[in-house]
């Protein structure tokens, strides 16, 4: 993350991640400098979508992936669609075995898809 400094008319504004703190520098007759915080705004909490969580889970459990996120998301939705059409866990793993690093990659996609896109099918993988 980075912080950006804005200095205007004796005021210093620090911004990071959407939050702002404005600090005023005040000089007193004794030539000492004091600092007072005039306003504090908390940064907004980022909202993650199911798709963001899906990608995060795969990258956390599998590692760096050199496949576009949109392709991974499409594969995740296809996993759920296959399960809705009656595919078994074995069928789904077999269909994804040729991608990436074989079984490990397929397990990461299927696991994340079931958790994030179609949790109603978790029982098929228990």
HELIX and SHEET records of a PDB file:
HELIX    1   1 UNK A   50  UNK A   61  1                                  12    
HELIX    2   2 UNK A   69  UNK A   84  1                                  16    
HELIX    3   3 UNK A   89  UNK A   96  1                                   8    
HELIX    4   4 UNK A  103  UNK A  116  1                                  14    
HELIX    5   5 UNK A  119  UNK A  125  5                                   7    
SHEET    1   A 4 UNK A   4  UNK A   8  0                                        
SHEET    2   A 4 UNK A  11  UNK A  16 -1                                        
SHEET    3   A 4 UNK A  19  UNK A  27 -1                                        
SHEET    4   A 4 UNK A  33  UNK A  41 -1                                        
END                                                                             
